Amino acid sequence: YHAILNLNFKERKKRLFLIILLGIYFTLLQLIEYVESPFTIADLIYGSTFFITICFHGLHVIIGIVFLIACFNRIRSLHFSNSHHFDFEAAA
């Protein structure tokens, strides 16, 4: 956010790319947790609560990654300025 306000073009691309990579890494960790869990969704309330929570949180993170990728493409195209960057604020 501060790199956008200070018009630091190189730094904002690097930081946003790092955030996208961390989001993808986190999503992969959640996928591993989902696949390797020792119980199923049919295991009473704990199993169903676990899987619903993991699925909704994973979906939330994936949607955020898509929004941040769109912002990254707009940053590369120089669509953001220090006064016009609401899309980035909404995605972050």
Secondary structure, DSSP 8 states (H G I E B T S, - for coil): -HHHHTT-HHHHHHHHHHHHHHHHHHHHHHHHHHHT-SS-TTSHHHHHHHHHHHHHHHHHHHHHHHHHHHHHHHHHTT---SS--HHHHHH-
